[in-house]
């Protein structure tokens, strides 16, 4: 579940990630309010071949969900959790959470 405030990440998690990256945990202080996070998002997208979730992807997803909601019998949570993520990844889409 996403945090409402990214600055409230548990210290043990920050320490674990810092160790993996070879950094001091203090290096993450204020990261959520710095501009570096936008650069890092772009680097992650480029590195893994993801794209921004633009209008055409949103529209395709909304159309698919609408159709499934009307003609399918899946629970609403099933529509997003298990039915489609692998297909999204093959298109380079990534939906956090």
SEGUVEX-633795 format. One record per residue (C-alpha): y, z, x. Coordinates in steps of 0.25 Angstrom, whole numbers, plus 5000, padded with zeros to 4 digits. Layout:
N
YZX ...
***
This chain:
97
500050005000 501449965006 502350075010 503650085002 504350115015 503750055027 504450165036 503450265030 502250205037 501350325041 501550365056 500050345059 500150195054 501350175063 500750235075 499450155073 500250025072 501150055084 499950085092 499349945089 500649885092 500849965105 502150025100 502650165097 502650205083 504150225084 504350075086 504150065071 505250145066 506250075057 505349945058 505449925043 506949915043 506949825055 507049675056 505849665064 504849685052 505349545047 505049485061 503649545061 503349495047 503649355052 502849375064 501649425056 501749305046 501849205058 500649275065 499749275053 500249145046 500749215034 501949165026 503049235018 502649255004 503649144998 503849104984 502748994984 501749094989 502249194979 502249094968 500749054971 500349194971 501049234958 500449104951 499049144956 499249294952 499749244938 498549154936 497549254940 498249364931 498049274919 496749214921 496049314930 495449444927 495749514940 496449644941 497949624945 497649694959 496549604962 497349484961 498149524973 497249604981 495949524982 496049394975 497049314984 497449384997 496449295005 497049174999 498449225002 498149245017 497549105018 498949055013 499649145023 500149235012 500149385014 500449485004 500649625009 499949745003 
***
